[in-house]
Amino acid sequence: MVHLPLLIDLHKQGVRQGPGGDEPTQLVIELACLIRSSPMKVTDIGCGTGAASLFLAKTLNVQIIAIDIIDDFLNELSHRAKQAGVDGKISTLTCGMDELPFVDEELDIIWSEGSIYNIGFEKGISQWQRFLKPGGSF
């Protein structure tokens, strides 16, 4: 992984590390029929520098655990969350998406915008399903 530091430097200042945007995130919120005022515990798996986490924190009544394997991305997210005034709604955790520390039925929402492919969609859904509360959403 000789080139990993170069890739991190290239991407850590980016708003997103892949495709997407606020409009598609908003559409998913609407399609999932999420109630903006309802308190929810959310994880954003493979969050990168946190574009989706920040949008969710500004839009919904959430406590977010933002997860990524790259500390530099999480540090950037923490900085951006403080600037946006939502740092009290977002905590970060460095770990792999196949090593999640949650207990069964702990989460209301599992968010993974453009990163679940790293372990495979089917594998991610089957491994993470148990963390959702009844009625929870992916």
C-alpha positions in Angstrom: 0.0 0.0 0.0 2.8 2.4 -0.9 0.4 4.7 -2.7 -2.2 4.9 0.1 -0.8 8.1 1.7 -1.0 9.7 -1.8 -4.6 8.7 -2.3 -5.5 9.9 1.2 -3.9 13.3 0.5 -5.7 13.5 -2.8 -9.1 12.8 -1.4 -9.2 14.2 2.2 -10.0 17.7 1.1 -12.7 16.5 -1.2 -16.3 17.0 -0.1 -17.0 13.4 -1.3 -14.8 10.5 -2.1 -17.2 9.1 -4.7 -20.4 10.0 -6.6 -23.4 11.4 -4.9 -24.6 14.7 -3.5 -27.1 16.3 -1.1 -30.0 15.9 -3.6 -29.7 12.1 -3.8 -29.3 11.9 0.0 -32.4 14.0 0.4 -34.3 11.8 -2.0 -33.3 8.7 0.0 -34.6 10.4 3.2 -37.9 11.0 1.5 -38.2 7.6 0.0 -37.4 6.0 3.4 -40.2 8.1 4.9 -37.8 9.2 7.7 -39.5 11.5 10.2 -37.2 14.5 10.6 -38.1 15.2 14.3 -37.9 11.6 15.4 -34.7 10.8 17.4 -32.6 8.2 15.6 -29.3 6.4 16.1 -27.5 6.2 12.8 -24.2 4.8 11.6 -22.6 6.0 8.4 -20.3 3.2 7.3 -17.5 4.1 5.0 -18.2 7.7 5.6 -15.0 9.2 4.1 -14.8 12.9 5.0 -18.5 12.8 6.0 -20.6 14.5 3.4 -23.6 12.3 4.1 -23.0 12.4 7.9 -23.0 16.2 7.8 -26.1 16.4 5.7 -28.0 13.9 7.9 -26.9 15.8 11.1 -28.2 19.1 9.6 -31.4 17.5 8.4 -32.6 15.0 10.9 -32.7 14.5 14.7 -29.9 12.0 14.8 -26.9 10.8 16.7 -24.4 9.5 14.1 -21.5 7.2 14.5 -19.4 7.8 11.4 -17.1 4.9 10.5 -14.1 4.7 8.2 -10.7 3.0 8.2 -8.9 6.2 7.4 -8.2 8.4 10.4 -7.4 11.4 8.2 -10.9 11.3 6.7 -12.4 11.1 10.2 -10.3 14.0 11.4 -11.5 16.1 8.5 -15.1 15.1 9.2 -14.7 16.2 12.9 -13.3 19.5 11.8 -16.2 20.0 9.3 -18.8 19.0 11.9 -17.5 21.6 14.3 -17.5 24.3 11.6 -21.1 23.3 10.7 -22.2 23.3 14.4 -23.2 19.7 14.4 -20.2 18.2 16.2 -22.5 17.2 19.1 -24.5 15.0 16.8 -21.5 13.1 15.2 -18.9 10.8 16.7 -16.3 9.0 14.7 -14.9 5.5 14.9 -12.0 4.0 13.1 -12.8 0.4 12.1 -13.5 -1.8 9.1 -17.0 -2.3 7.9 -16.7 -6.0 8.6 -15.7 -5.4 12.3 -18.6 -3.2 13.5 -18.9 -2.9 17.3 -22.7 -2.7 17.5 -25.0 -5.0 19.4 -28.1 -6.5 17.9 -31.0 -4.1 17.3 -29.0 -1.0 18.3 -29.5 1.2 15.3 -32.4 2.9 13.6 -30.6 3.6 10.3 -27.5 2.1 8.6 -26.2 4.5 6.0 -23.5 3.5 3.6 -23.5 5.8 0.6 -21.3 4.3 -2.1 -19.1 2.2 0.1 -20.8 -1.1 0.8 -19.4 -2.5 -2.4 -16.0 -2.8 -0.5 -17.3 -6.0 1.2 -20.1 -6.7 -1.3 -23.7 -5.6 -1.2 -25.1 -9.0 -0.3 -22.5 -9.6 2.4 -22.9 -6.2 3.9 -26.7 -6.4 4.1 -26.6 -9.9 5.6 -23.9 -9.0 8.2 -25.4 -5.6 9.2 -29.1 -6.5 9.3 -28.9 -7.7 12.9 -27.8 -4.3 14.1 -31.1 -2.7 13.0 -34.0 -2.2 15.4 -37.3 -3.6 14.2 -38.5 -1.2 11.6 -35.0 0.2 11.0 -33.8 1.2 7.6 -30.7 0.7 5.4 
